[in-house]
Amino acid sequence: MKKSLRIICILALSFTSPLFCADNSAFWKAIGKTVGKVIDAGVEAAEKMTQGPQDQIDRLNREIDKLKHEAATLTEGTPAHNNVLEQITLKMAEIKTHQNNLAQRSGMVNTMMGSLTQAASSKINDLEKERDNQREITKQVAIAKKKQELKQQGAMERLQFFLQPQNLSRIAFLTGMTGGALIGTYFMTKFLYVYLEKQIGRPKLVRESSIYDHTLWTMFKEVMGIEVKAMKDEIFSFDNLIMDPELTRKLKLFADMTKNKRSIGLPYQHLMLYGKPGTGKTMFARILSYHSGMDYAIMSGADFAQFKEGEDITELHNLFDWAEQSSKDGLIIFIDEADAALRSRRELSERGVKLVNAFLSRTGTSSKHFMLIFATNYPDDIDAAVLSRVNKKINIPLPGHNELIGILNLYMKKYLIDDIRVITIDDEKQECGLELDPEITAPEFVSFVAKQMKGFSGREVEQFVDEVRSCAYATPDLTLTKALFVDCMHDKVAQHKNASRWDKAGQASFEQHVYSEPSATTTTPVAAAAA
């Protein structure tokens, strides 16, 4: 029975297990052990259930055999014989009962064996899953190991590739190009940011400013960290401000005082520079800005005329709001032609009076954020309240003979001696400069020219030397002769005399118009109130 049950269980498992043909010996050992346990348990239970009825049947069969033997010895029909037959019949009925009982218990055994087979199959499935998991883990480990081997192999191959002499130059070139591109991108982004930052928010009244009006090349050099201090030292130097020694001393003293005020945080003093046009007032403002470490902004009083009524006052407030916020180093506001907007309110229309009043409202007290420099050719025309804001007034006269000699030497060196140009000669670009007659730079000749230019401003001298350069470059051999220089000088002196005569006539006409008997415009209630 036990053998038959083992065969039945193995056949059942062969249909329930999809891995019947697996070649894993450990797996099949585990399955055999599991099946053995199931069979032993089932056989033991089956034997217990079927042993009792079977024993009873065997006993009754033996008793029936005895009774049949006994009946054979008796005469048929006798009571004894009949009694034996009845006992045999009863025994046969009892056997039938035990056989039925045995059949029922056999069915129960079959049911139990089915359950045991299912339990064994479930256990085998668990073993299969465990086996599959173990296989997957082993597979992943093998894949990872293979990848690591391939990675190491690839790294070694790449290293060998990189170390090949023919590839080292390529790698160095690509590395340099990549690094250059990254650095270029960084500085270009920084440059654009600085440029946009300097252009956004600029007041309309500002013509030029150290905050905004950097050239692109200067801004690029500043962003890249290229040294520009030496260049600024040369441009914004008091050596370029050729004036009377006593006047230069006063201006340097004011510059030092402004620098000290900035360093210790005291309010700035306002300054008025008055004198003929082109005498260096704007140049001094730039030099003062660089010497004191402040920024500067240049505007003109005549620029207020471009705005509609009301807009001029708005732009004035925008200017002062910007001045108080734009520069952490302090700001010099240079107002050129101040008399064009800040004249005496007795002579102004209602619109002009409002503008002056707005200016006075923003300049009532000294400021730590900005200082004002008024430049004018007519200081007496400035409104009295505006003049009260000025802490110091300095006259900038026309240069004398010695100053004209210095200015001539300065601009002759800049425009004639050191001027190098790239020009095209016979379809070839060449660097060349002017060929100067040696007598032109002789001190006696320069002194002679300075005498002829008495009454010239520094700006007029610069314009004259620039005209001389243009005439020299127009000659076929790029030679500046003494005769050409003298011809240019005579022409410029004649122009200056005509301009002076026109200026005097225009000034007389202007004064006659302004200071004649007051008109209806000047007697308005607003003008009277301003007076």
Residue pairs with C-beta under 8 A, 6 or more apart in sequence:
1 43
1 46
1 47
2 39
2 43
5 39
5 42
5 43
5 46
5 113
6 35
6 39
8 113
9 35
9 38
9 39
9 42
9 113
9 116
9 117
9 120
10 35
12 117
12 121
13 20
13 31
13 35
13 117
13 120
13 121
13 124
14 20
16 117
16 121
16 124
17 31
17 121
17 124
17 128
18 128
19 27
19 128
19 131
22 28
24 131
27 127
27 128
27 131
30 127
31 124
31 127
34 120
34 123
34 124
34 127
35 120
38 116
38 117
38 119
38 120
41 116
42 109
42 112
42 113
42 116
45 109
45 112
46 109
46 112
46 113
49 105
49 108
49 109
50 102
50 105
50 106
50 109
53 98
53 99
53 101
53 102
53 105
54 98
54 102
56 94
56 98
57 95
57 98
57 99
57 102
60 91
60 94
60 95
60 98
61 95
63 91
64 88
64 91
64 92
64 95
67 84
67 87
67 88
67 91
68 88
70 84
71 81
71 84
71 85
71 88
74 80
74 81
74 84
75 81
161 167
162 168
162 171
187 223
187 224
190 223
191 219
191 220
191 223
194 219
194 222
194 223
195 216
195 219
198 211
198 212
198 214
198 219
199 212
201 322
201 326
202 209
202 212
203 297
203 315
203 318
203 319
203 322
204 315
204 318
205 299
205 303
205 304
205 315
205 316
205 318
205 319
206 212
206 297
206 298
206 299
206 319
206 322
207 298
207 299
207 300
207 303
208 297
208 298
209 295
209 296
209 297
209 298
210 286
210 289
210 295
210 296
210 297
211 295
211 297
211 326
211 327
211 331
214 222
218 228
221 228
222 228
232 290
236 286
236 287
236 289
236 290
236 291
237 287
238 248
238 251
238 252
238 287
238 291
240 283
240 287
240 410
241 248
241 251
241 280
241 283
241 284
241 287
242 399
242 403
242 406
242 407
242 410
242 458
243 251
243 280
243 396
243 399
243 403
244 397
244 399
244 400
244 403
247 394
247 396
247 397
250 394
251 284
251 288
251 394
254 271
254 288
254 392
254 394
255 287
255 288
255 291
255 292
256 291
257 269
258 268
258 269
258 288
258 291
258 292
258 294
258 371
259 291
259 292
259 293
260 266
261 267
261 268
261 269
262 268
262 292
262 293
262 294
262 329
262 330
265 368
266 368
267 365
267 366
267 367
267 368
268 330
268 366
268 367
268 368
268 370
268 371
269 366
269 371
269 391
269 392
270 363
270 366
270 371
270 372
270 373
270 374
270 389
270 390
270 391
270 392
271 371
271 372
271 373
271 374
271 390
271 391
271 392
271 393
271 394
272 338
272 373
272 374
272 375
272 376
272 379
272 382
272 387
272 390
272 392
272 393
272 394
273 281
273 284
273 373
273 374
273 375
273 376
273 394
273 396
274 375
274 376
274 377
274 378
274 379
274 393
274 394
274 395
274 396
275 281
275 377
275 395
275 396
275 397
275 398
276 377
276 396
276 397
276 398
276 457
277 377
277 457
277 459
278 457
278 458
278 459
278 460
279 396
279 397
279 398
279 399
279 457
279 458
279 459
280 396
280 458
281 336
281 373
281 375
281 396
282 298
282 334
282 336
282 375
283 458
284 396
285 296
285 298
285 332
285 334
285 373
285 375
286 296
288 294
288 296
288 332
288 373
289 295
289 296
289 332
292 330
292 332
293 329
293 330
294 327
294 329
294 330
294 331
294 332
294 371
295 326
295 327
295 329
295 330
295 331
295 332
296 331
296 332
296 333
296 334
297 323
297 331
297 332
297 333
297 334
298 334
298 336
299 319
299 333
299 334
299 335
299 336
300 335
300 336
300 337
300 340
301 335
301 336
301 337
301 338
301 339
301 340
301 341
301 342
302 337
302 340
302 341
304 312
304 315
304 316
304 340
304 341
304 355
305 340
307 314
307 315
309 351
312 351
312 355
313 354
313 355
313 358
316 355
316 358
316 359
316 362
317 358
317 362
319 333
320 362
320 370
323 331
323 333
323 369
323 370
324 367
324 369
324 370
325 369
327 369
330 368
330 369
330 370
330 371
331 369
331 370
331 371
332 370
332 371
332 373
333 370
333 371
333 372
333 373
334 373
334 375
335 341
335 342
335 372
335 373
335 374
335 375
336 375
337 375
337 376
337 377
338 374
338 375
338 376
338 382
338 386
339 376
339 377
339 378
339 379
339 381
339 382
341 352
341 355
341 356
341 359
342 356
342 359
342 374
342 382
342 383
342 386
343 352
343 356
343 381
343 382
343 383
344 381
344 382
344 383
344 384
345 352
345 353
345 356
345 357
345 383
345 527
345 530
345 531
346 522
346 527
346 530
346 531
347 381
347 514
347 522
348 356
348 527
348 530
349 521
349 524
349 527
350 524
350 526
350 527
353 526
353 527
353 530
356 383
356 385
356 386
356 530
359 386
360 385
360 386
360 389
363 372
363 389
366 391
372 389
372 390
374 382
374 386
374 390
376 382
379 387
379 393
398 455
398 456
398 457
399 407
399 456
399 457
399 458
399 461
401 447
401 450
401 451
401 454
404 450
404 453
404 454
404 456
404 461
405 446
405 447
405 450
407 458
407 461
407 462
408 446
408 449
408 450
408 453
408 461
408 465
409 446
411 461
411 462
411 465
411 466
412 440
412 441
412 446
412 465
414 465
415 465
415 466
415 468
415 469
416 434
416 436
416 440
416 465
416 468
416 469
416 472
416 480
417 436
417 441
418 433
419 433
419 434
419 469
420 431
420 432
420 433
421 431
421 432
421 433
421 473
422 429
422 430
422 431
423 429
423 430
423 432
424 430
425 432
432 478
433 478
434 469
434 472
434 473
434 478
434 479
434 480
435 477
435 478
435 479
435 480
436 479
436 480
437 479
437 480
437 481
437 482
437 485
439 445
439 482
440 480
440 482
440 485
445 482
449 485
449 489
452 489
452 490
452 493
453 460
453 461
453 464
453 489
453 492
453 493
453 496
455 496
455 500
456 464
456 496
460 492
460 496
463 492
464 488
464 489
464 492
467 488
467 492
468 480
468 484
468 485
468 488
471 480
471 484
471 488
472 478
472 479
472 480
472 484
475 484
521 527
